[in-house]
Every structure is written in structure tokens, then in C-alpha cells.
Amino acid sequence: MAFRLNWNAEIRQCADAGKGLGLFATQRLSKGLKVLSEAPLLVYEDRDDLVTDIENQFSQLPEAGQQLFTRLYAGYRDLVPRMPVGPVREARAILPSRLREIAKLNSFEGVGIGCVLSAGFAAVNHECAPNTFLYYNPANGMLNLHALRDIAANEEITMSYFQESCQCCNATDDANRASEGRRSKLKTLRAELTAYHQAESSTMDATRQAIATSRELVETLEQEGLVGLEMALCLAEQSRLHTILGDGESADRLNRQSLIIRRLCVGAEHPSCMPNH
């Protein structure tokens, strides 16, 4: 059984029952398209507050909302999706410990506003190299999901929950080792850039090295399929550094590239993409 959210996407059971629900494209989705837009169901300062208060919040949801919430992913050890329909399953589905686990695993931080939980976006599963990007638009109070590439009809819609290495995605051992190496490299490059910015004064040589480091960071993000705001920020920083060196042509080119990626991730209507921002 599928729950259609709009013309672009629907929530349905993944082929792997243990994975729970997923969001799937109902038609071909073009790169840059706003796949889904939804107001947050719950907004808290951080995840701990949300998890602590979830029993109270759950009791205030309408019946349809409660049913959808209890079908969200509750961890790989969760037995509810595998249990036969009946009163035992219904009782286990609303155990306080399970509600807290659902809130912890299906809420999002780092999307432009505190910690949020949204029924539609909670069904979006993680992928190390995702095909969409989720971010909050303060201009209209909506969470928006944009396609980072073309998505085929019936293809699962995914997003990245984090930027560090993980073992959750289906990949060969060799691919996992290569990915771990690149993500370890990302940590090193980020640390080098942080050290540059924390220095009280920087020479021209240090600025040139920072540009090279930032360029390598962008290349590594591309290799990992991590198109996102970090990449846009790196390009914007390269633009700023080229300005310091007096290279206005390179600065303008990099600034345009940064804006293209930012618009791809958050949408042209986001305040940060507006002229004179």
C-alpha cells in the first residue's frame, strides 16, 4: 500500500522489509526539481528535547498521523514490521521506547533549523551518495527537498544523514575501503582549512595553499557524490581567497559555481540565493 504525497513522490514499503518505509519517485524527476515541500511537524532546539517529549507529542497527533508515525523506521532490531497484523503488533508499535527510537532515527539536524521531524521527510532513507538535498527555507517556513540529479520513475529518493564514513550502504568491500579513504581525507582537509582560518595572520603563500586545499576538498566531495552546501561554501571561500590575491576573474567564476550548487540544493527562492544577499 502506498501513501502518495504529491505528483512527484509516494511513501511505500521498501523491498527489504527490515528497512521499513521509503520515499519513491512516481515519475521521472529532473535535476534541480523541488521534489517535496512540507512544513515541519515538530521543531525543537535539539534532538534530545524532541526524543524526551515525543510521547506527549505522539498522543496529540490525529489517528492517521499516529499510524504513519508508527510505520517509520525504528532500528534494525525492530520486530514490528515483521509481526502479523493484530492487537499484539498494535500494542508493541506504540511502546514508549519504540516511539523514542523512531523520533531519534527520523528527525533531522543541520537542515537550517534546530531539530525537525516531518512525516514525509522521515520516510527518506539515507544513502552515502544521495539523489536529493533537504533544507529549510525561513521565507515560507517549509522544508524543501531538491533533486541533485535526474531520478527515474520508481527509483527510491534518498538523502545523506551525515558526512562521515558509514557502513550502511550496499557497496563492495573495495568500494567501502575507497570511500573510507576519501572520507578520512575530507577530515584532514577540513582540519587544514580550519587551521588556516584560525591563524592570526596569513601570508600570500598560505592563502595559495588554502586555495589548493579547498580545491582538493571540492574534488573529494565530488568523488564521494556529496553535492551539498559544504561544496558551495568551499567554492565561495575559494572566490574570497582569489579576491585577496587580486584574481578577480577566478573569483567571479568560482562565485558563480558556488551559487549554482547552492540553488541546486536549497532552491532559487531561498533567501541565501537572492540577489544582493
C-alpha positions as CSV (number, residue, x, y, z in Angstrom):
1,M,0.0,0.0,0.0
2,A,1.4,3.4,-1.0
3,F,0.7,6.8,0.5
4,R,1.0,9.5,-2.2
5,L,2.4,12.8,-1.0
6,N,2.2,14.7,-4.3
7,W,2.7,14.2,-8.1
8,N,6.4,13.5,-7.6
9,A,6.6,11.1,-4.7
10,E,4.9,8.5,-2.6
11,I,5.7,6.6,0.6
12,R,5.7,2.8,0.4
13,Q,7.3,-0.3,1.8
14,C,10.9,-0.9,0.7
15,A,11.7,-4.2,-1.0
16,D,13.7,-5.0,2.2
17,A,11.0,-5.3,4.9
18,G,13.5,-4.6,7.6
19,K,14.3,-1.2,6.0
20,G,10.8,0.0,6.7
21,L,9.2,2.7,4.6
22,G,10.9,4.7,1.8
23,L,10.1,7.6,-0.5
24,F,9.8,6.7,-4.2
25,A,9.5,8.8,-7.4
26,T,6.2,8.4,-9.1
27,Q,7.5,9.8,-12.3
28,R,10.8,11.0,-13.8
29,L,12.2,13.9,-11.7
30,S,14.6,16.3,-13.3
31,K,17.8,17.6,-11.7
32,G,17.0,20.7,-9.6
33,L,13.3,20.0,-9.2
34,K,11.7,20.6,-5.9
35,V,10.5,17.1,-5.2
36,L,8.7,17.8,-1.9
37,S,7.8,20.7,0.3
38,E,6.4,20.3,3.7
39,A,6.0,22.2,6.9
40,P,7.9,20.6,9.9
41,L,5.6,18.5,12.1
42,L,7.8,19.1,15.2
43,V,10.6,21.6,15.8
44,Y,12.9,21.5,18.8
45,E,16.2,23.1,19.7
46,D,17.9,19.7,19.5
47,R,17.2,16.0,19.2
48,D,17.4,15.3,22.9
49,D,14.5,17.6,23.6
50,L,12.5,16.0,20.8
51,V,13.1,12.5,21.9
52,T,12.2,13.4,25.6
53,D,8.9,14.9,24.6
54,I,7.8,12.5,21.9
55,E,5.3,10.6,24.0
56,N,3.4,13.8,24.7
57,Q,3.6,14.9,21.1
58,F,2.5,11.5,19.8
59,S,-0.6,11.5,21.9
60,Q,-1.7,14.8,20.3
61,L,-1.4,13.5,16.7
62,P,-4.6,12.5,14.8
63,E,-5.1,8.8,14.3
64,A,-3.8,8.9,10.7
65,G,-0.7,10.7,11.9
66,Q,-0.1,8.2,14.6
67,Q,-0.4,5.3,12.2
68,L,2.0,6.9,9.8
69,F,4.5,7.7,12.6
70,T,4.5,4.1,14.0
71,R,5.4,2.8,10.5
72,L,8.6,4.8,10.4
73,Y,11.9,3.1,10.8
74,A,12.6,2.1,14.4
75,G,16.0,0.4,14.0
76,Y,17.2,-2.8,12.5
77,R,16.2,-4.8,15.6
78,D,12.6,-3.6,15.5
79,L,10.3,-6.6,15.1
80,V,7.0,-4.7,14.4
81,P,7.3,-4.6,10.6
82,R,7.7,-8.4,10.6
83,M,4.8,-9.1,13.0
84,P,1.4,-10.2,11.8
85,V,-1.3,-7.5,11.9
86,G,-3.3,-7.7,15.2
87,P,-3.5,-6.3,18.7
88,V,-0.1,-7.6,19.8
89,R,1.6,-5.7,16.9
90,E,-0.5,-2.6,17.6
91,A,0.5,-2.6,21.3
92,R,4.2,-3.1,20.6
93,A,4.1,-0.4,17.9
94,I,3.3,2.4,20.4
95,L,5.7,1.3,23.2
96,P,7.3,4.5,24.6
97,S,10.8,3.1,24.0
98,R,9.9,2.5,20.3
99,L,8.4,6.0,19.9
100,R,11.6,7.4,21.3
101,E,13.7,5.3,18.9
102,I,11.6,6.5,15.9
103,A,12.0,10.1,17.0
104,K,15.7,9.7,17.3
105,L,16.2,7.9,13.9
106,N,13.8,10.0,11.8
107,S,14.5,13.6,13.0
108,F,16.9,15.8,11.2
109,E,19.5,18.3,12.4
110,G,21.7,20.5,10.2
111,V,19.0,21.4,7.7
112,G,18.8,25.1,8.6
113,I,16.6,24.9,11.6
114,G,17.2,23.2,15.0
115,C,15.9,19.6,15.0
116,V,12.8,18.8,13.0
117,L,10.6,15.8,12.4
118,S,8.3,15.7,9.3
119,A,6.3,12.7,8.3
120,G,7.1,12.9,4.6
121,F,10.8,13.5,5.0
122,A,11.1,10.9,7.8
123,A,10.5,8.3,5.2
124,V,13.5,9.4,3.2
125,N,16.2,6.9,3.8
126,H,19.9,7.5,4.0
127,E,22.4,7.0,1.1
128,C,26.1,7.9,1.2
129,A,25.7,9.3,-2.3
130,P,22.1,10.7,-2.2
131,N,20.0,11.9,-5.1
132,T,18.3,14.8,-3.1
133,F,19.2,17.5,-0.6
134,L,16.9,18.7,2.3
135,Y,17.0,22.2,3.7
136,Y,14.7,24.7,5.5
137,N,13.5,27.9,3.9
138,P,12.8,30.6,6.5
139,A,11.0,32.7,4.0
140,N,8.0,30.4,3.9
141,G,8.6,28.1,6.9
142,M,8.9,25.0,4.7
143,L,11.3,22.1,4.4
144,N,12.2,21.5,0.8
145,L,13.7,18.5,-0.9
146,H,15.5,19.2,-4.2
147,A,16.8,16.7,-6.8
148,L,20.6,16.7,-7.1
149,R,20.4,14.7,-10.3
150,D,17.8,13.1,-12.6
151,I,15.7,10.5,-10.7
152,A,14.0,7.7,-12.6
153,A,10.3,6.8,-12.0
154,N,10.0,4.2,-9.1
155,E,13.6,5.0,-8.0
156,E,14.0,5.4,-4.3
157,I,14.5,9.0,-3.2
158,T,17.4,9.3,-0.7
159,M,19.4,11.9,1.2
160,S,22.6,11.9,3.3
161,Y,22.1,12.0,7.0
162,F,25.8,12.8,7.7
163,Q,29.1,13.5,6.1
164,E,31.3,10.9,7.9
165,S,32.0,7.3,6.7
166,C,29.4,4.7,7.4
167,Q,28.8,1.0,6.7
168,C,25.1,1.2,6.0
169,C,25.1,1.4,2.2
170,N,25.2,-1.5,-0.2
171,A,28.7,-1.5,-1.7
172,T,31.5,-3.9,-2.3
173,D,34.4,-4.2,0.2
174,D,36.7,-2.4,-2.2
175,A,34.2,0.4,-2.7
176,N,33.8,0.8,1.0
177,R,37.5,1.0,1.6
178,A,37.9,3.6,-1.2
179,S,35.0,5.6,0.4
180,E,36.5,5.4,3.8
181,G,39.8,6.6,2.5
182,R,38.1,9.6,0.8
183,R,36.1,10.5,3.9
184,S,39.2,10.3,6.1
185,K,40.9,12.6,3.6
186,L,37.9,15.0,3.9
187,K,38.5,15.2,7.7
188,T,42.2,16.1,7.1
189,L,41.4,18.7,4.5
190,R,38.8,20.3,6.7
191,A,41.2,20.5,9.6
192,E,43.9,22.1,7.4
193,L,41.4,24.8,6.3
194,T,40.3,25.4,9.9
195,A,43.9,25.9,10.9
196,Y,44.4,28.5,8.1
197,H,41.3,30.4,9.3
198,Q,42.4,30.3,12.9
199,A,45.8,31.7,12.1
200,E,46.2,35.3,13.4
201,S,47.9,36.3,10.1
202,S,48.3,34.6,6.7
203,T,50.9,35.1,4.1
204,M,50.2,35.0,0.4
205,D,51.8,31.6,0.2
206,A,49.5,30.4,3.0
207,T,46.5,31.8,1.1
208,R,47.6,30.0,-2.1
209,Q,47.9,26.7,-0.1
210,A,44.4,27.3,1.4
211,I,43.0,27.6,-2.2
212,A,44.7,24.4,-3.2
213,T,43.4,22.6,-0.1
214,S,39.9,23.9,-0.7
215,R,40.1,22.8,-4.3
216,E,41.1,19.3,-3.3
217,L,38.3,19.2,-0.8
218,V,35.7,20.0,-3.5
219,E,37.2,17.4,-5.8
220,T,37.0,14.8,-3.0
221,L,33.4,15.7,-2.2
222,E,32.6,15.2,-5.9
223,Q,34.2,11.8,-5.9
224,E,32.1,10.8,-2.9
225,G,28.9,12.1,-4.6
226,L,28.5,14.7,-1.7
227,V,27.0,17.6,-3.6
228,G,25.8,20.0,-1.0
229,L,26.2,23.2,0.9
230,E,29.7,22.3,2.0
231,M,30.8,22.2,-1.6
232,A,29.1,25.6,-2.3
233,L,30.7,27.1,0.7
234,C,34.2,25.8,-0.3
235,L,33.7,27.4,-3.8
236,A,32.6,30.7,-2.2
237,E,35.7,30.6,0.1
238,Q,37.9,30.0,-2.9
239,S,36.3,33.0,-4.6
240,R,37.1,35.1,-1.5
241,L,40.7,34.0,-1.4
242,H,41.2,34.7,-5.1
243,T,40.0,38.2,-4.4
244,I,42.7,38.6,-1.7
245,L,45.2,37.6,-4.3
246,G,43.8,40.1,-6.8
247,D,42.5,37.5,-9.2
248,G,39.0,38.9,-9.9
249,E,38.3,36.7,-12.9
250,S,38.8,33.5,-11.0
251,A,36.8,34.9,-8.0
252,D,33.8,35.7,-10.2
253,R,33.9,32.3,-11.9
254,L,34.0,30.4,-8.5
255,N,31.3,32.6,-7.0
256,R,29.0,31.7,-10.0
257,Q,29.8,28.0,-9.5
258,S,29.0,28.3,-5.7
259,L,25.7,29.9,-6.5
260,I,24.7,27.2,-9.0
261,I,25.3,24.5,-6.4
262,R,23.5,26.4,-3.6
263,R,20.5,26.9,-5.8
264,L,20.5,23.2,-6.7
265,C,20.5,22.3,-3.0
266,V,18.1,24.9,-1.5
267,G,16.2,26.3,-4.4
268,A,16.4,29.7,-6.2
269,E,13.7,31.1,-3.9
270,H,15.8,30.6,-0.7
271,P,16.9,33.9,0.8
272,S,20.6,33.0,0.5
273,C,20.2,32.7,-3.3
274,M,18.6,36.1,-3.7
275,P,20.4,39.0,-5.4
276,N,22.5,41.2,-3.1
277,H,22.4,38.6,-0.3
